[in-house]
Amino acid sequence: MTTETTGAGPKVVALGGGHGLSASLSALRQVTERLTAVVTVADDGGSSGRLRSEFGVLPPGDLRQALAALCGDDEWGRTWAEVLQHRFASDGELSGHAVGNLLIVALWERLAQRSSGPVPGPPGAAAATAATADRHVAGLDWVGRLLGARGRVLPMCAVPLRITAQVEGLDPANPALVETVRGQSEVASTPGRVRSVALEPPDPPACPEAVAAVREADGVVLGPGSWFTSVLVHLLVPELAAALHETKARRILTLNLAPQAGETRGFSPERHLEVLAAHAPDLRVDVVVADDAFVADHPALVDAATKLGAELVMADVAWADGSPKHDPQRLARVYAKVLSA
């Protein structure tokens, strides 16, 4: 089964994970009906980590959040979004699991049972990986159809990933020492300073549909979100990175409104751009979106954006109450202008 992102508006791909990607998708679905989310698959904590470990599947949590963000604003959409996000609270084994995570994994298991015969095509690990990737994509398409999702959700990789980070300052007695931290949840909450991230395996197979979507897009949006563990990881998947470098799409980078406790504690907006350039030195960006209320050094940010080849677009994209969260309505207006330029 395949699902096409047909309809009106430009073809847009948004890459990321978690709450940052959800904010971007909530804005973009007001701009276009041809929307694809490409989602990180490195989560190893909570419900996702438990299901990943028990069933050997992609961690479903970030995929679930993206699907919920694509639900409509009618009663059907709001209800299903709430059901997907509902998390059990009890003294039993279901406690902590989100309904959407269980639904996604159930579909993956069901599709695996249907296709439990010989894998078509050449024998070997590559064919088996391709078949598994097909089931992951098909399962997400089934959930999207059930929800009436206004767009498509794809994993960035065909296999679960592990994030490793080089972190400085973990040892108070030797603050310059750089140590390796492993696992998305550990990297996201580290008390040290993240210097760089990498993936295990180092050359993971990209989801073919995700690569095709990026290559065929009119616009590609990176960020906002957990900078190292949700945004930069997309640039570390070779096939996906190549597509991001070669696409003719307008490349838009949306900055976070505030540093994240843990992995980007103390980061300025321009520091976010500098670490992106360090992980993908040849990537050119067309537009960087930031909110002036959260930028302390405007010239420094202009300089960092210029080094990426980007125009800096300053706009009110935060909630009017001043909280460091993106307002989907405001962000949608900016995306509409940028994508039509």
Residue pairs with C-beta under 8 A, 6 or more apart in sequence:
1 138
1 141
1 142
2 141
3 141
3 144
3 145
3 152
4 152
5 11
5 33
5 34
5 35
5 36
5 151
5 152
5 213
6 33
6 34
7 32
7 33
7 34
8 32
8 33
8 34
9 31
9 32
9 33
9 34
10 31
10 32
10 34
10 217
10 218
10 219
10 339
11 32
11 34
11 36
11 213
11 216
11 217
11 218
11 219
11 249
12 28
12 31
12 32
12 34
12 35
12 36
12 217
12 218
12 219
12 220
12 221
12 335
12 339
13 35
13 36
13 37
13 38
13 210
13 213
13 214
13 217
13 219
13 220
13 221
13 249
14 21
14 24
14 25
14 28
14 35
14 36
14 37
14 38
14 220
14 221
15 21
15 37
15 38
15 39
15 156
15 220
15 221
15 222
15 231
15 234
16 24
16 39
16 40
16 222
16 223
16 224
16 225
16 230
16 231
16 234
17 39
17 40
17 43
17 62
17 65
17 66
17 225
17 226
17 229
17 230
18 62
18 65
18 225
18 226
18 230
19 65
19 225
20 223
20 224
20 225
20 226
20 230
20 231
20 256
20 326
21 37
21 39
21 62
21 65
21 66
21 69
21 225
21 230
22 65
22 66
22 68
22 69
23 69
23 224
23 325
23 326
23 328
23 331
24 221
24 223
24 224
24 225
24 254
24 326
24 331
25 35
25 37
25 66
25 69
25 70
25 151
26 69
26 328
27 326
27 328
27 329
27 331
27 332
27 335
28 35
28 151
28 221
28 332
28 335
29 35
29 69
29 70
29 150
29 151
30 328
30 329
30 332
30 336
31 332
31 335
31 336
31 339
32 339
33 150
33 151
34 151
35 70
35 150
35 151
35 152
36 151
36 152
36 153
36 154
36 210
36 213
36 217
37 66
37 69
37 70
37 151
37 152
37 153
37 154
38 154
38 155
38 156
38 207
38 210
38 213
38 214
38 234
38 240
39 62
39 63
39 66
39 153
39 154
39 155
39 156
40 62
40 156
40 161
40 229
40 230
40 233
40 234
41 58
41 59
41 62
41 63
41 155
41 156
41 157
41 159
41 160
41 161
42 59
42 160
42 161
42 162
42 163
42 184
42 199
42 229
42 233
43 49
43 52
43 59
43 61
43 62
43 184
43 185
44 52
44 59
44 162
44 183
44 184
44 185
45 183
45 184
45 185
46 61
46 96
46 185
47 61
47 87
47 96
47 97
47 98
47 101
48 59
48 60
48 61
48 62
48 101
49 59
49 185
50 96
50 97
51 57
51 59
51 60
51 97
51 101
51 102
51 105
52 58
52 59
52 160
55 105
55 108
55 109
56 160
57 105
57 108
57 136
57 160
58 136
58 155
58 157
58 159
58 160
59 160
60 100
60 101
60 104
60 105
61 98
61 101
62 230
63 104
63 140
63 153
63 155
64 84
64 85
64 98
64 100
64 101
64 104
65 85
66 153
67 84
67 100
67 140
67 143
67 144
67 147
67 149
67 153
68 80
68 81
68 84
68 85
68 100
69 81
70 144
70 147
70 149
70 150
70 151
70 153
71 77
71 78
71 80
71 81
71 84
71 147
71 148
71 149
71 150
72 78
72 148
72 150
76 148
77 147
77 148
80 146
80 147
80 148
81 147
83 99
83 100
84 98
84 99
84 100
84 103
84 147
85 98
85 99
85 100
86 98
86 99
86 100
87 96
87 97
87 98
87 99
88 94
88 95
88 96
88 97
88 98
88 99
89 95
89 96
100 143
103 143
104 139
104 140
104 143
107 139
107 142
107 143
108 135
108 136
108 139
110 139
111 135
111 138
111 139
111 142
112 132
112 135
115 131
115 135
119 127
119 128
119 130
119 131
120 127
120 131
121 127
121 130
126 205
129 158
129 159
129 205
130 158
132 158
132 159
133 155
133 158
133 205
133 207
133 208
136 155
136 158
136 207
137 154
137 155
137 207
137 209
140 152
140 153
140 154
140 155
141 152
143 149
144 151
144 152
144 153
152 213
154 207
154 209
154 210
154 213
155 207
155 210
156 206
156 207
156 210
156 233
156 234
156 237
156 240
157 204
157 205
157 206
157 207
157 237
157 240
158 204
158 205
158 206
158 207
159 201
159 204
159 205
161 199
161 200
161 201
161 204
161 233
162 182
162 183
162 184
162 199
162 200
163 182
163 183
163 184
163 187
163 197
163 198
163 199
163 200
163 228
163 229
163 233
164 180
164 181
164 182
164 187
164 197
164 198
164 199
164 200
165 180
165 181
165 182
165 187
165 190
165 194
165 195
165 196
165 197
165 198
165 228
165 263
166 178
166 179
166 180
166 194
166 195
166 196
166 197
167 178
167 179
167 180
167 181
167 187
167 190
167 192
167 193
167 194
167 195
168 175
168 176
168 177
168 178
168 179
168 192
168 193
168 195
169 175
169 176
169 177
169 191
169 192
169 193
170 177
170 179
170 181
170 190
170 191
170 192
171 177
171 179
178 195
179 192
181 187
181 190
181 192
182 200
184 229
187 194
187 197
187 228
187 229
187 262
187 263
188 226
188 228
188 229
188 260
188 262
188 263
189 261
189 262
189 263
190 262
190 263
191 262
193 265
193 266
194 228
194 263
194 264
196 275
196 278
196 279
197 228
197 229
197 232
197 233
197 236
197 279
198 236
199 233
199 236
199 237
203 238
204 237
205 239
206 237
206 238
206 239
206 240
206 243
210 240
211 239
211 240
211 243
214 220
214 240
214 243
214 244
214 247
214 249
215 243
215 246
215 247
217 247
217 249
218 249
218 250
218 339
219 249
219 250
219 251
219 252
219 335
219 338
219 339
220 244
220 247
220 249
220 250
220 251
220 252
221 252
221 253
221 254
221 335
222 231
222 234
222 251
222 252
222 253
222 254
222 285
223 231
223 253
223 254
223 255
223 256
224 231
224 254
224 255
224 256
224 257
224 326
225 231
225 256
226 260
226 263
226 264
227 256
227 260
227 263
227 264
227 267
227 272
227 275
227 276
228 263
228 264
228 275
229 263
231 276
232 275
232 276
232 279
232 280
234 240
234 241
234 244
235 241
235 244
235 276
235 279
235 280
235 283
236 279
241 280
241 283
244 251
244 280
244 283
245 280
245 282
245 283
245 284
250 286
250 287
250 338
250 339
250 341
251 283
251 284
251 285
251 286
251 287
252 285
252 286
252 287
252 288
252 289
252 335
252 338
252 339
253 273
253 276
253 285
253 287
253 288
253 289
253 308
253 310
254 288
254 289
254 317
254 326
254 331
255 269
255 272
255 273
255 288
255 289
255 290
255 291
256 264
256 269
256 272
256 324
257 291
257 294
257 317
257 318
257 324
257 325
257 326
258 294
258 324
259 265
259 266
259 267
264 271
264 272
267 275
268 296
268 297
268 300
268 301
269 290
269 294
269 295
269 301
269 304
270 297
270 300
270 301
270 303
270 304
273 288
273 301
273 304
273 305
273 307
273 308
274 304
276 283
276 308
277 283
277 304
277 307
277 308
283 308
284 308
284 309
284 310
285 305
285 308
285 309
285 310
286 309
286 310
286 311
287 310
287 311
287 312
287 313
287 338
287 341
288 301
288 305
288 308
288 310
288 311
288 312
288 313
289 313
289 315
289 317
289 331
289 334
289 338
290 301
290 312
290 313
290 314
290 315
291 314
291 315
291 316
291 317
291 318
292 298
292 314
292 315
292 316
293 316
293 318
293 322
294 318
294 324
295 301
295 314
298 314
301 312
302 312
305 311
305 312
306 312
313 334
313 338
315 330
315 333
315 334
316 330
317 326
317 327
317 330
317 331
317 334
318 324
318 325
318 326
318 327
318 330
319 325
319 326
319 327
320 327
